[in-house]
């Protein structure tokens, strides 16, 4: 049990290794298949050659026996003519010729049957031989097409790998990280400004308040000067004399 499992495991490793080698060398796999087909073709070609030789022998045998038959028939005709002419020995010869003629006809009929079978067998194996030849040619064409396809696929894959290696995705990711880092620092600075009251909005608010104060002060000064200018008019001395003192006091504050 254990030995059987171990042997199956070893065979599995062997077939796995063989498959990896075949995938790494596909052209060699096609070449081995083509060589196997050519070997089968040569073996069958030899067998068909022997069958064809036997067929040709049967044809030649029939041809010779037919020639013999033709000679016997000619002699038989001569014997018949001699018997008609009164030759007593012609009848005995005629009987032998008839037996020989019938024997040749039986032999020719038998050889013809063998020839029919031989020709059918040769035709059958010739068809198989042509089939193997066509399959071999198709395999050679298939090999050339698949090897070219493999070369194209390897070239396209190599180009794709090269393009992938030229990608700027890693650089873009680094730039994105730096952007986030800078944005984070800027946000921290804004928070610090807000905590110290020095944000942009705060400064703008202070500017607006200062502008309003200066405007109010200018208006107040204008009103003061206008009133001071009116102090020199008749009947306004006492009131006009007090206003500058209060104004100065306010301005001092």
Order of alpha helices (4+ residues) and beta strands (2+ residues): alpha-alpha-alpha-alpha-alpha-alpha
